[in-house]
Amino acid sequence: MRCCHRHASESAPSDLHPFSLPGATEHYAAERPVRAEHVRIELDLDFDQRRISGVCTTRVSAVRAISTVTFDAVDLDVSRVLVDGHTARFSNSGAHVRVELPASLDAGHACEVAIHYAGRPRRGLHFWGPDAGYPDRPRQAWTQGQDIDARAWFPSLDTPAQKATSEVIASFPAEMTALSNGVLVSDHTDGARRTQHYRMEQPVSPYLVTLAVGEFEEATDSAGNVPLRYLFPKGRREDALRCVRRTPSMVQAFQHLTGEPFPWSGYAQVFLTEFILGGMENTTATSLTDSVLHDARARPDYNAEPLISHELAHQWFGDLLTCRDWPHGWLNEGFATWCEVFWKEHADGQDEADQHRGTQLEGYLGEVRERYARPIVARRFHAPMDVFDRHLYEKGGLVLHELRRRLGDALFLRALRHYVARHRHGAVETVDLVRAFEEATGHNLDGFFDQYVFAPGHPELKVEVRYEAEDARLRLKVRQTQRTDAGTPVFRLPLDVCVTADGRDTLHRLEVTDAEHSFLLPCAAAPSQVRVDPRRDVLGTLDVDKAAGLWLEELRAAPESRARTEAAVALGRHGGYRSVQALGTALEDTRLFWGTRAACAKSLGRLRTPESRARLLAALSTEHPRVRRAVVAALGEFRRDSEVTARLRALVEGGDDSYFVEAEAARSYGKVRAPDAVAVLEAVSTRPSFQDVIAVGAVDGLAESQDPAAFPLVAARTAYGQPRFLRRAATTAVAKLAEVAGRKREAVDLLSELLRDPLFRVQMSVFEAGRALGDRRLIPALEGTPLEDPRARRAARETVRALREGEPQAREVAALREELDRLKEETRAMRERLEGLSLKRQEPPTPRGGGSKPSRAKGTARAKPAAKKQPKRR
């Protein structure tokens, strides 16, 4: 019996869309005839009018002789300009302010340009406060300058390479407080107004200049001699500390990693309402969305530390070393994403790190599968924010992991520290990283970066494993199957294979250099395990074809949790009596890593046989909440099963210690098409929880139920004033239910209205919903609605393209999927019954003397258990 397994992370071949959309242009770093030396922003904030006014004074030095200086300034009303205290002529296009200097400025000379301005920013600086829909929302104002939005709240030379020291002097209502870069040098209150003055003594890029104003509580801490501040909404102290409690340890870990002491005067983190990103690494003062604040009940399932560690890592990678221009933004974001995994490894162990990195790989491969493949460094786009995707973040981080794997930890660490030391406070491009690593290691890495950074795609490996008993060897055939007609290369990469035979592990590193290889490994006895890429390190896809017995033994005894997880996925694809038994046994084993057990639950759900169902029902009471959640999700595969439906209903109505398990139960209750799903889930959709996960699960379940009666319920949940996360889920649910409810016209109208919603994340949910709806009548709204955020504009263009090209209608796809699932279920059930009968009837053979050994086909040796039992890992 053989099992051909395509890893869960593999993307199926597809004709990908190009990354560059029509109208995109080439982007290069801006010219710098002047250099910014110091920026002083004096700003008055009017919360009632949502208006700012003030003066921005920039000291610039000339690189060459100049008579004008042009500042980036979007929708700012400029009243006057002074150059060294003298009135100067200027013009304002609405995008730039061009200042005519009173006298030509020679190279090496400097002047101060003070621009007096006012405005009601639509981007860059955001005002928030209570309204009829959200009467409890706090009053806040905060900035978000990445990618090129600093220009929307102060006139600036808005490019990452223009680093300058800075001051921010902000005036606002007296009951509030402010946070900005650097140190607080003065703080005074005059009647109803308070003014705080922050100074940043070291140079930073314009997009990293920040201001956050609101009513906050504060806690303090330290990491050695580095002062730490945490600002959070009133009454949320414990929730905030759950998020940031390990910040001091993170600071110490990143100092050791980089060889660079924390480079700034201190570090603050502030939690903000309606923040449009997860976080933003403003130098010394990171902004974070307050949606990550979580209570004790959420803690076993939820961890904000990937976000916390990511933004902290930026204080080195992004702030101390800053990409010269946005096509090289992976030097900021890829490093910070890699540091998430580094922190997991440092703080929580290898298994958690491998699990998190696996999630990142899934994210990148999903983008390739569903959207496009592009070089990490790409210059052709509409707006710089177009490159802030899973290539920049996840693939960027995975490239660094691949580099570490090839160099080894010692050389990688030496090279990383050399790179940081050489370019601290500088602006960098990818070539600077390449040369620094070459100088520190002696390795020429040009080919590596050409393949993984400057070319699109990744290796797609198919590996065939066969044991040749007659020759006492293992044959591994490795093929690269990626399409190379669109610039994706044939890769050169190492591939680790660990072979277990006679109870001993032997690690082989295969050097893959061509499109096809056959490797012959000496192996005196039939192996019990052949773990190809045992920790799933390769940046790419992996399709392994080997005997099912090897997968079974690897699930039972592989020393790497990641290898066990991959075995669980493979057995879920193969099925059969032995697979179900092995998966069920591993699911029950509380000594195993939770990620492996969760994968077992998912595979049992995928198999959908009576025995796998019994195993899942028995595991409903398992203690680990993430495993229990996976079990509940897997039960959602057993559609119209009365016992499963009853158990899920009891869980939905009775609740669970875990928000997330409760939410998954609601989702699965809709998936099993329970006859009373609408009534049960409507009640659950108002149940409060962290990030509204339970209500979101209920709305997802309503969409999965495909009951026309659910349509008006989910449509009502999209209304302004409903919980934010719930509104986003309801928007998608409307699209999924519109066809079966016969209300596509109504869905088009609703989505068109939501494109103008004040909440950015609700706007973004419209694009996914539009693709699910598949109705071209949405195109005029997508093309005609003015969208402020470049991410929204990009998503709108992609949605229009999908609708015009006629993506498959959701109903047709769902019908085909249901029919395929039914056939698979019948086939697997029959296979399981036959295999079970065969095993029960099988009798030990009677020994016969003097006969020859039974013949065995070449390459089909049965796997036998390892003589030495491998220790199990949690």
C-alpha positions in Angstrom: 0.0 0.0 0.0 1.4 3.4 -1.0 0.4 6.9 -0.1 1.2 9.9 -2.3 1.0 13.0 -0.1 1.0 16.5 -1.3 1.8 18.7 1.7 -1.0 20.9 2.9 1.0 23.9 2.0 1.3 23.0 -1.7 -0.3 25.3 -4.2 -2.0 23.7 -7.2 -0.8 24.8 -10.6 -2.7 27.7 -12.0 -2.5 30.5 -14.5 -1.7 33.3 -12.2 -2.6 36.9 -12.7 0.2 39.4 -13.1 1.1 41.5 -10.0 1.2 44.7 -12.0 -2.2 45.9 -12.9 -3.0 48.1 -15.9 -1.7 51.6 -15.5 1.0 50.7 -13.1 4.3 52.5 -13.4 8.0 51.9 -12.5 8.9 53.3 -9.0 12.4 54.3 -8.0 13.8 56.2 -5.0 13.1 59.9 -5.1 15.8 62.3 -6.1 17.4 64.1 -3.2 18.7 67.6 -4.2 18.3 68.4 -0.5 18.7 66.4 2.7 16.4 66.9 5.6 18.4 67.5 8.8 15.7 68.4 11.4 11.9 68.6 11.3 9.9 70.6 13.9 6.1 70.1 13.9 3.9 72.4 15.9 0.3 71.2 15.7 -3.0 72.1 17.2 -5.7 69.4 17.1 -9.4 70.4 17.0 -11.4 67.3 17.8 -14.8 68.9 17.3 -14.0 69.9 13.7 -11.5 67.1 13.1 -9.1 69.7 11.9 -5.4 70.4 12.4 -3.4 73.6 12.1 0.2 74.5 12.7 3.6 75.0 11.3 6.2 72.5 10.1 9.8 73.8 10.0 12.3 71.7 8.1 16.0 72.4 8.1 17.4 71.3 4.7 20.9 71.2 3.4 21.6 71.4 -0.3 23.3 68.5 -2.1 23.7 70.6 -5.2 22.9 74.3 -5.9 19.2 74.8 -5.8 16.7 77.7 -6.0 13.5 75.7 -5.0 12.5 73.0 -2.6 9.5 70.8 -3.2 7.7 69.3 -0.2 5.1 66.5 -0.3 1.8 67.8 1.1 -1.6 66.2 0.3 -4.7 68.3 0.8 -3.1 70.8 3.2 -4.1 74.4 3.0 -0.8 76.4 3.2 -1.2 80.0 4.3 2.4 81.2 4.2 6.0 80.0 4.0 9.1 81.5 5.6 12.7 80.7 4.7 15.1 81.6 7.5 12.4 83.9 8.8 11.7 85.7 5.5 8.5 85.4 3.6 8.9 83.2 0.5 6.8 82.6 -2.6 5.3 79.2 -3.0 2.8 77.2 -5.1 0.5 74.5 -3.8 -0.8 71.8 -6.2 -2.7 69.8 -3.6 0.0 67.1 -3.7 3.2 69.2 -3.4 4.2 72.6 -2.1 7.0 74.2 -4.2 8.9 76.8 -2.3 11.0 79.4 -4.1 14.1 80.3 -2.1 14.8 84.0 -1.7 18.4 83.3 -2.8 20.0 80.3 -4.4 21.3 77.8 -1.9 24.8 76.4 -2.7 25.8 72.8 -2.1 26.6 72.1 1.5 24.6 75.1 2.8 21.4 74.9 4.8 18.3 76.8 5.4 15.1 76.5 7.5 11.7 76.3 5.7 8.7 77.0 7.8 5.3 76.1 6.3 2.2 77.3 8.0 -0.8 75.0 7.2 -4.1 73.7 8.2 -6.4 70.9 7.0 -8.9 68.1 7.7 -6.8 65.0 6.8 -8.4 62.1 5.1 -5.3 60.0 5.6 -2.1 60.2 7.7 -3.9 61.5 10.8 -7.2 60.1 11.9 -9.8 61.5 14.4 -12.1 59.1 16.2 -14.9 59.6 18.8 -18.3 58.5 19.9 -21.2 58.7 17.4 -24.8 57.3 17.2 -23.5 53.9 16.0 -20.7 53.5 18.6 -21.5 55.8 21.5 -18.8 54.2 23.7 -15.9 54.7 21.3 -13.2 56.8 22.9 -12.0 60.1 21.5 -8.6 59.7 19.9 -6.4 61.0 17.2 -3.5 59.0 15.8 -1.2 59.0 12.8 -0.2 56.3 10.5 2.5 57.4 8.0 3.4 54.2 6.1 3.8 54.0 3.2 3.6 57.6 2.0 1.0 59.2 4.3 3.2 61.4 6.4 2.6 64.0 3.7 -1.1 64.0 4.6 -0.6 65.5 8.0 2.7 67.5 7.7 4.6 68.9 4.7 7.6 66.6 4.3 10.3 65.1 2.1 8.3 61.9 2.3 10.7 59.1 1.3 12.2 56.5 3.6 15.8 57.7 2.8 15.2 61.2 4.1 16.1 60.6 7.8 16.1 63.6 10.1 15.9 64.4 13.8 12.5 65.7 14.8 10.3 67.5 17.4 6.5 67.3 17.8 4.8 69.9 19.8 1.1 69.1 20.1 -1.8 71.0 21.7 -5.1 69.2 22.5 -7.8 68.9 25.1 -6.4 69.0 28.7 -8.0 65.7 29.8 -5.9 63.8 27.1 -2.3 62.8 26.8 0.0 62.4 23.8 2.7 60.1 22.7 5.3 60.9 20.1 8.8 59.9 19.2 11.7 60.3 21.6 11.5 61.9 25.0 9.0 64.2 26.6 10.8 67.5 27.2 7.9 69.6 28.4 4.3 69.3 29.4 2.0 72.1 30.4 -1.7 72.9 30.7 -3.3 76.2 30.0 -7.0 76.2 30.8 -8.7 73.6 28.6 -5.7 72.9 26.5 -2.6 70.8 27.1 0.6 71.0 25.2 3.3 68.3 25.1 6.7 68.6 23.5 8.5 65.5 22.3 12.1 65.5 20.9 13.8 62.8 18.8 17.5 63.1 19.0 18.3 60.5 16.3 17.3 60.6 12.7 14.2 58.8 11.5 12.2 58.6 8.3 9.1 60.7 7.8 6.7 57.7 7.8 8.0 56.9 11.3 7.1 60.2 12.9 4.1 59.7 15.1 1.5 61.4 17.2 -1.2 59.6 19.3 -3.6 61.6 21.5 -6.3 60.2 23.8 -7.3 59.4 27.3 -5.0 56.5 28.3 -4.0 54.7 31.4 -0.3 53.9 31.6 2.0 51.2 33.0 5.8 51.2 33.0 8.5 48.6 33.0 12.1 48.3 31.9 14.5 46.0 30.0 17.8 46.6 31.6 18.4 50.3 31.2 15.7 50.7 28.5 12.5 52.3 29.9 9.3 50.8 28.7 5.8 52.4 28.6 2.4 50.9 27.9 -0.5 53.1 27.1 -4.0 51.6 26.9 -7.7 52.4 27.2 -9.1 53.0 30.7 -10.0 49.9 32.5 -8.0 47.5 30.3 -4.8 47.3 32.4 -4.7 43.5 32.8 -5.7 42.9 29.2 -2.9 45.1 28.0 -0.3 43.5 30.2 -1.3 40.1 28.8 -0.2 41.4 25.5 3.0 43.1 26.4 4.2 41.2 29.5 7.2 39.6 27.8 8.4 42.8 26.1 11.5 43.1 28.4 12.6 39.6 27.4 12.0 40.4 23.7 14.2 43.4 24.0 17.0 41.3 25.5 16.6 38.6 22.9 16.8 41.0 19.9 19.7 42.8 21.4 21.6 39.5 21.5 20.4 38.6 18.0 21.6 41.8 16.4 24.6 42.5 18.6 23.2 46.1 18.9 21.9 47.5 22.2 18.4 48.9 22.0 19.2 51.9 19.8 16.8 54.5 21.1 16.0 56.4 24.3 13.1 54.1 25.3 10.2 52.2 23.9 6.5 52.8 24.3 3.5 50.8 23.0 0.0 52.4 22.7 -3.3 50.6 22.0 -5.5 52.6 19.6 -9.1 52.4 18.6 -10.0 51.6 14.9 -6.3 51.5 14.0 -6.2 50.5 10.3 -3.2 48.2 10.7 -2.3 45.5 13.3 0.6 47.7 14.4 3.0 50.4 13.2 6.6 50.5 14.3 7.0 54.3 14.8 10.4 54.8 16.3 10.3 54.5 20.1 6.5 54.6 20.0 4.7 51.6 18.4 1.0 51.9 17.7 -1.1 48.8 18.1 -4.8 48.0 17.4 -6.8 47.8 20.6 -8.6 44.7 19.2 -5.8 42.5 20.4 -6.5 43.3 24.0 -7.8 40.1 25.5 -9.1 38.7 28.7 -8.1 35.6 30.7 -10.6 33.4 29.0 -9.1 34.2 25.6 -5.5 33.6 26.7 -5.3 29.8 26.2 -6.2 30.2 22.5 -4.9 33.7 21.6 -1.5 35.2 21.8 -0.6 38.8 20.7 3.1 38.2 20.8 3.6 37.7 17.1 2.4 41.2 16.7 4.3 42.6 19.7 7.6 40.9 18.7 7.2 41.9 15.0 6.8 45.6 15.8 9.6 45.6 18.4 11.9 43.9 15.9 11.3 46.9 13.6 13.1 49.1 16.0 16.2 47.6 14.5 15.0 46.3 11.1 13.0 49.2 9.6 13.9 52.0 12.0 17.6 51.7 12.6 18.2 50.2 9.2 15.5 51.5 6.8 14.8 50.4 3.2 16.0 53.1 0.8 12.7 52.9 -1.1 9.6 50.7 -0.9 10.5 48.1 -3.6 13.1 46.9 -1.0 10.6 47.1 1.8 11.1 43.4 2.6 14.3 44.5 4.4 11.9 46.0 6.9 9.0 43.6 6.9 10.7 40.3 6.0 13.1 40.7 8.9 10.3 41.6 11.4 8.3 38.6 10.2 11.3 36.3 10.6 11.8 37.7 14.1 8.3 36.5 15.0 9.6 32.9 14.5 12.9 33.7 16.1 11.1 34.9 19.2 8.8 31.8 19.2 11.9 29.6 19.1 13.6 31.5 21.8 10.7 31.7 24.2 8.4 28.8 23.4 10.5 26.2 21.7 11.1 24.6 18.3 7.7 23.1 17.9 5.9 26.4 18.3 8.4 28.1 16.0 7.9 25.5 13.3 4.1 25.7 13.7 4.2 29.5 13.3 6.6 29.4 10.3 4.3 26.8 8.7 1.4 29.2 9.0 3.5 31.9 7.3 4.4 29.5 4.5 0.7 28.7 4.0 0.0 32.4 3.8 2.6 33.0 1.1 1.6 30.0 -0.9 -2.1 31.0 -0.6 -1.3 34.3 -2.2 0.5 32.6 -5.1 -2.3 30.2 -5.6 -5.1 32.8 -5.4 -3.5 36.1 -6.6 -0.1 36.2 -8.2 3.6 35.3 -7.9 6.0 38.2 -8.1 9.7 38.9 -7.3 10.0 40.2 -3.7 11.7 43.3 -5.1 9.2 44.6 -7.7 9.1 48.2 -9.0 6.0 48.3 -11.2 2.9 49.2 -9.2 0.3 51.9 -8.6 1.1 52.8 -5.0 3.9 51.6 -2.8 1.3 50.0 -0.5 0.7 47.5 -3.3 3.9 45.7 -2.4 2.8 45.2 1.3 1.6 41.7 0.7 2.5 38.2 1.7 5.6 38.3 -0.6 7.0 41.2 1.3 6.2 39.8 4.8 5.9 36.0 4.8 8.1 35.2 1.8 10.6 37.8 3.0 10.8 36.1 6.4 11.0 32.6 4.8 13.9 33.7 2.6 15.8 34.6 5.8 15.0 31.2 7.3 16.2 29.5 4.1 19.4 31.6 4.3 19.9 30.6 7.9 19.4 26.9 7.0 22.1 27.0 4.4 24.7 29.0 6.3 24.1 27.4 9.7 23.3 29.3 12.9 26.8 30.5 13.7 27.6 32.0 10.3 24.1 33.5 9.9 24.3 35.2 13.3 27.8 36.6 12.5 26.5 37.9 9.1 23.4 39.4 10.6 25.3 41.3 13.2 27.8 42.6 10.6 24.9 43.8 8.4 23.3 45.7 11.4 26.6 47.2 12.5 27.6 48.3 9.0 24.3 50.0 8.1 23.0 51.3 11.5 21.1 54.6 11.0 21.4 54.1 7.2 19.1 53.4 4.2 19.6 50.0 2.7 18.8 48.1 -0.5 18.9 44.3 -1.0 22.5 44.5 -2.4 23.7 45.9 1.0 22.4 42.8 2.7 23.9 40.5 0.1 27.4 42.2 0.4 27.3 42.3 4.2 26.6 38.5 4.3 29.3 37.8 1.8 31.8 39.8 3.7 31.0 38.0 7.0 30.8 34.5 5.6 32.8 34.3 2.4 29.9 32.9 0.6 28.8 34.4 -2.7 25.0 34.7 -2.4 24.2 36.4 -5.6 22.6 33.3 -7.1 20.5 32.7 -3.9 19.1 36.2 -4.0 18.5 36.1 -7.8 16.4 33.0 -7.3 14.5 33.8 -4.1 14.2 37.6 -4.1 14.6 38.9 -7.7 12.6 36.2 -9.4 9.0 35.1 -8.8 7.9 31.8 -7.5 9.4 29.0 -5.5 10.5 25.3 -6.0 7.7 22.9 -6.4 9.2 19.5 -5.4 7.9 16.1 -6.1 9.8 13.4 -4.3 9.4 9.7 -4.9 10.8 7.4 -2.2 11.5 3.7 -3.0 13.4 1.1 -1.1 15.4 -1.3 -3.3 15.9 -4.4 -1.1 18.0 -6.3 -3.6 20.6 -3.5 -3.7 20.2 -2.5 0.0 19.6 1.1 -1.0 17.0 3.8 -0.9 16.2 5.6 -4.2 14.8 9.2 -4.0 13.7 10.7 -7.2 13.4 14.5 -6.9 11.7 16.6 -9.6 11.1 20.4 -9.7 7.7 20.8 -11.4 7.3 24.6 -11.2 6.5 26.4 -14.5 9.6 28.3 -15.6 8.0 30.2 -18.6 7.2 33.3 -16.5 10.6 33.8 -14.9 10.5 31.3 -12.1 13.9 29.5 -12.2 15.0 25.9 -11.6 16.3 26.3 -8.1 19.5 25.1 -6.4 18.7 24.0 -2.9 19.6 21.5 -0.2 17.0 19.0 0.8 17.4 17.2 4.1 16.2 13.6 4.4 16.4 11.6 7.7 16.3 7.8 7.3 15.5 5.6 10.3 16.7 2.0 9.9 17.4 -0.6 12.6 16.5 2.1 15.2 19.1 4.6 14.1 18.7 7.9 12.4 20.9 9.0 9.5 20.6 12.5 8.1 21.4 13.1 4.5 21.6 16.5 2.8 20.8 16.2 -0.9 22.0 19.0 -3.2 19.2 19.6 -5.7 20.5 21.6 -8.7 18.6 20.4 -11.7 15.0 19.9 -12.7 15.3 16.1 -12.0 17.6 14.1 -9.8 17.8 10.5 -8.6 19.6 10.0 -5.3 20.8 6.5 -4.1 21.3 6.2 -0.4 22.9 3.1 1.2 20.4 1.4 3.5 21.2 -2.1 4.7 17.7 -2.7 6.1 14.3 -1.6 5.1 13.7 1.8 6.6 10.9 2.4 9.1 10.9 6.1 8.5 12.1 8.3 5.6 11.4 11.9 6.7 11.8 14.3 3.7 12.4 17.8 4.9 11.5 16.7 8.5 10.9 20.2 9.9 9.4 21.5 6.7 12.1 24.0 6.1 12.1 24.3 2.3 10.6 27.6 1.0 8.3 26.0 -1.5 5.9 23.1 -2.0 6.6 19.4 -1.4 4.8 16.4 -2.7 6.1 13.1 -1.3 5.2 9.7 -2.6 6.1 6.9 -0.3 4.7 3.8 1.4 1.8 4.4 3.7 3.7 2.3 6.3 6.4 5.0 6.5 3.8 7.7 7.2 2.2 5.5 9.9 5.5 5.0 11.7 6.4 8.7 11.4 3.1 9.7 12.9 3.8 7.3 15.7 7.5 8.0 16.4 9.1 10.8 14.4 11.2 13.0 16.7 10.1 16.2 15.0 6.6 17.4 15.7 6.4 18.9 12.3 7.2 15.6 10.6 4.4 14.0 12.6 2.0 16.7 11.6 2.8 16.2 7.9 2.3 12.4 8.4 -1.1 13.2 9.9 -2.0 15.2 6.8 -0.8 12.5 4.5 -2.8 9.8 6.2 -5.9 12.0 6.0 -5.5 12.1 2.2 -5.0 8.3 1.9 -7.5 7.0 4.4 -8.2 3.4 5.2 -8.6 1.5 8.4 -5.0 1.7 9.6 -4.9 5.4 8.9 -8.0 6.1 11.0 -6.6 4.0 13.9 -3.3 5.8 13.8 -4.8 9.2 13.6 -7.2 8.4 16.4 -4.5 7.1 18.6 -2.3 10.2 18.0 -5.3 12.5 18.6 -5.8 11.0 22.1 -2.1 11.2 23.0 -1.8 14.3 25.2 2.0 14.0 25.1 2.1 15.1 21.5 2.4 18.7 20.4 -1.0 20.3 20.0 -0.4 21.2 16.3 0.1 17.5 15.4 -3.1 16.5 17.3 -5.1 19.2 15.6 -3.8 18.0 12.2 -5.0 14.5 13.2 -8.5 15.8 14.0 -8.6 17.7 10.7 -7.6 14.5 8.8 -10.2 12.4 10.6 -12.8 15.0 9.5 -11.6 14.9 6.0 -12.0 11.1 5.9 -15.7 11.2 7.0 -16.0 7.5 7.9 -18.0 6.0 10.8 -14.8 5.1 12.6 -13.2 8.6 12.1 -16.5 10.1 13.4 -16.4 7.9 16.5 -12.8 9.0 17.2 -13.7 12.7 16.9 -16.8 12.4 19.1 -14.6 10.6 21.7 -12.1 13.5 21.6 -14.7 16.3 22.2 -13.7 16.5 25.9 -10.0 16.8 25.2 -8.4 19.3 27.5 -6.2 21.4 25.1 -8.5 24.1 23.7 -6.7 24.3 20.3 -7.0 20.6 19.8 -10.7 20.7 21.0 -11.3 23.4 18.5 -9.9 21.3 15.7 -12.1 18.4 16.7 -15.2 20.6 16.7 -14.2 22.0 13.2 -13.7 18.5 11.9 -17.1 17.4 13.1 -18.5 20.0 10.8 -17.6 17.7 7.9 -20.3 15.2 8.9 -23.3 16.8 7.2 -26.8 15.8 8.4 -25.5 13.3 10.9 -28.0 13.2 13.8 -25.6 12.4 16.5 -23.0 14.9 15.5 -25.7 17.5 15.1 -27.0 16.8 18.6 -23.5 17.0 20.2 -22.7 20.2 18.4 -26.0 21.8 19.4 -25.3 20.9 23.1 -22.0 22.6 22.8 -23.4 25.7 21.0 -26.1 26.1 23.6 -24.1 25.0 26.7 -21.0 26.9 25.8 -17.3 26.1 26.4 -14.5 27.4 28.5 -12.9 28.6 25.2 -14.4 31.4 23.2 -12.8 29.8 20.1 -14.2 26.3 20.6 -17.7 27.8 21.2 -17.3 29.8 17.9 -16.1 26.8 16.0 -19.1 24.8 17.3 -21.5 27.5 15.9 -19.7 27.4 12.6 -19.8 23.6 12.4 -23.5 23.6 13.4 -24.2 25.5 10.2 -21.9 23.3 8.1 -23.8 20.1 9.1 -27.0 21.7 7.8 -28.9 21.3 11.1 -32.6 21.8 10.4 -32.8 24.4 13.2 -29.5 26.1 12.4 -31.0 29.5 11.7 -33.0 29.7 15.0 -30.1 28.4 17.1 -27.4 30.5 15.5 -29.4 33.7 15.4 -29.4 33.6 19.2 -25.7 32.9 19.4 -24.9 35.8 17.0 -25.5 38.3 19.8 -23.3 36.5 22.4 -20.4 38.8 23.4 -16.8 37.5 23.3 -13.2 38.5 22.5 -13.1 39.9 19.0 -16.7 38.8 18.7 -15.4 35.4 17.8 -18.5 33.5 18.9 -20.9 35.8 17.0 -18.6 35.6 14.0 -18.7 31.8 14.2 -22.5 32.0 14.3 -22.7 34.2 11.2 -20.3 32.0 9.4 -22.5 29.1 10.4 -25.5 30.8 9.0 -23.7 31.3 5.7 -22.7 27.6 5.7 -26.3 26.5 6.4 -27.3 27.8 2.9 -30.8 28.4 4.4 -32.6 31.3 2.6 -34.1 32.4 5.9 -30.6 33.3 7.1 -30.1 36.1 4.5 -32.0 38.9 6.3 -30.4 38.0 9.6 -26.8 38.4 8.3 -27.8 41.5 6.3 -28.9 43.1 9.5 -25.6 42.3 11.1 -23.8 44.5 8.5 -25.4 47.7 9.8 -23.2 50.5 11.2 -23.2 50.2 15.0 -23.0 46.4 15.0 -19.8 44.9 16.4 -16.9 45.5 14.0 -15.7 41.9 13.6 -19.3 40.8 13.2 -20.0 43.3 10.5 -17.1 42.0 8.4 -18.2 38.4 8.7 -21.8 39.3 7.9 -20.7 41.1 4.8 -19.1 37.9 3.4 -22.1 35.9 4.6 -24.5 38.1 2.6 -22.6 37.2 -0.6 -22.6 33.5 0.2 -26.4 33.4 0.9 -27.6 35.7 -1.9 -27.8 33.1 -4.6 -29.8 30.5 -2.6 -32.0 33.3 -1.2 -32.7 34.8 -4.6 -31.6 38.2 -3.4 -28.4 38.9 -5.4 -29.7 42.4 -6.5 -30.2 43.3 -2.8 -26.7 42.0 -2.0 -25.2 44.1 -4.8 -26.9 47.2 -3.4 -25.8 46.4 0.2 -22.1 45.8 -0.8 -22.2 49.0 -2.9 -23.2 50.9 0.2 -20.6 49.3 2.4 -17.9 50.5 0.1 -18.4 53.9 1.6 -18.4 52.7 5.2 -16.4 54.8 7.7 -14.6 51.7 8.9 -11.7 50.6 6.7 -11.8 46.9 7.6 -15.5 46.8 6.7 -14.7 48.3 3.3 -12.0 45.6 2.8 -14.5 42.9 3.5 -16.6 44.0 0.5 -14.0 42.9 -2.0 -13.9 39.3 -0.8 -17.7 39.3 -0.6 -17.8 40.7 -4.2 -15.7 37.8 -5.5 -17.9 35.3 -3.7 -21.1 36.9 -5.1 -19.8 36.9 -8.6 -22.2 39.5 -9.9 -21.0 42.0 -12.5 -23.6 44.5 -11.4 -21.2 45.4 -8.6 -18.5 46.7 -11.1 -19.9 50.3 -11.4 -19.7 50.7 -7.6 -16.2 49.3 -7.4 -15.0 51.6 -10.2 -17.0 54.6 -9.2 -16.5 54.8 -5.4 -13.6 57.0 -4.3 -11.4 54.9 -2.0 -8.8 56.6 0.1 -6.7 53.7 1.1 -4.4 52.3 -1.6 -5.0 48.8 -0.3 -8.7 49.3 -1.0 -8.0 50.7 -4.4 -5.8 47.7 -5.3 -8.4 45.2 -4.0 -11.2 47.0 -6.0 -9.1 46.6 -9.2 -8.5 42.9 -8.6 -12.2 42.3 -7.8 -13.3 44.1 -11.0 -10.8 41.9 -12.9 -12.2 38.8 -11.3 -15.8 39.7 -12.1 -15.0 40.6 -15.7 -13.2 37.4 -16.2 -16.1 35.5 -14.8 -14.8 33.5 -11.8 -16.9 30.4 -11.2 -20.2 31.1 -9.5 -20.2 30.1 -5.8 -23.3 28.0 -6.2 -21.9 25.9 -9.0 -18.6 25.3 -7.2 -20.4 24.4 -4.0 -22.6 21.9 -5.8 -19.6 20.2 -7.5 -17.7 20.2 -4.2 -20.7 18.5 -2.4 -20.9 15.8 -5.1 -17.2 15.2 -5.0 -17.3 15.0 -1.2 -20.1 12.5 -1.3 -18.2 10.2 -3.7 -15.1 10.5 -1.6 -17.0 9.6 1.5 -18.5 6.5 0.0 -15.2 5.4 -1.4 -13.4 5.9 1.9 -16.0 4.1 3.9 -15.9 1.2 1.6 -12.1 1.0 1.7 -12.2 1.2 5.5 -14.7 -1.6 5.8 -12.7 -3.8 3.3 -9.4 -3.1 5.0 -10.9 -3.8 8.5 -12.3 -7.1 7.3 -9.0 -8.1 5.7 -7.0 -7.3 8.9 -9.5 -9.2 11.1 -9.4 -12.3 8.9 -5.7 -12.3 8.4 -3.9 -15.2 10.1 -0.2 -15.6 10.7 1.5 -17.7 8.0 2.6 -21.2 8.9 6.5 -21.5 8.9 7.9 -23.9 6.3 11.4 -25.1 6.3 13.7 -25.4 3.3 11.8 -23.0 1.1 13.1 -19.9 -0.6 12.2 -16.4 0.7 9.0 -15.0 -0.8 9.7 -12.6 -3.7 9.1 -8.9 -3.3 8.7 -6.4 -6.0 11.5 -3.9 -6.3 10.9 -0.7 -4.5 7.9 -2.0 -2.5 9.6 -3.2 0.7 7.3 -3.2 3.7 8.3 -0.8 6.4 9.1 -2.4 9.7 9.1 -0.8 13.2 12.3 0.7 14.4 14.3 -1.5 16.7 14.8 1.4 19.1 11.8 3.3 20.3 11.9 7.0 19.5 11.0 9.3 22.4 7.8 11.2 21.9 7.7 15.0 22.0 5.1 17.3 23.3 
